[in-house]
Amino acid sequence: MSAAEIIEMIDKLPPTEQREVRAYLEQKEKATPADGVRRMDFEKGVAIGKGIFERHPELFRKLAQ
């Protein structure tokens, strides 16, 4: 189903149900990070971190001292 089809369906709803849809969308918008910072997938972050440790082991040994 396309966004245009969903919008068309919403337009056909009675005003009270349109308000419910609007309230849902406003709530969903508030739930997204307000700081605008994009987050990385956890597993991808771990894989990148492991790669950095593997490429620079001496640096991390010195930092650990």
Stockholm file with secondary structure:
# STOCKHOLM 1.0

chainA/1-65         MSAAEIIEMIDKLPPTEQREVRAYLEQKEKATPADGVRRMDFEKGVAIGKGIFERHPELFRKLAQ
#=GR chainA/1-65 SS CCHHHHHHHHHHSCHHHHHHHHHHHHHHHHHSCTTCCCCCCHHHHHHHHHHHHHHCHHHHHHHHC
#=GC SS_cons        CCHHHHHHHHHHSCHHHHHHHHHHHHHHHHHSCTTCCCCCCHHHHHHHHHHHHHHCHHHHHHHHC
//
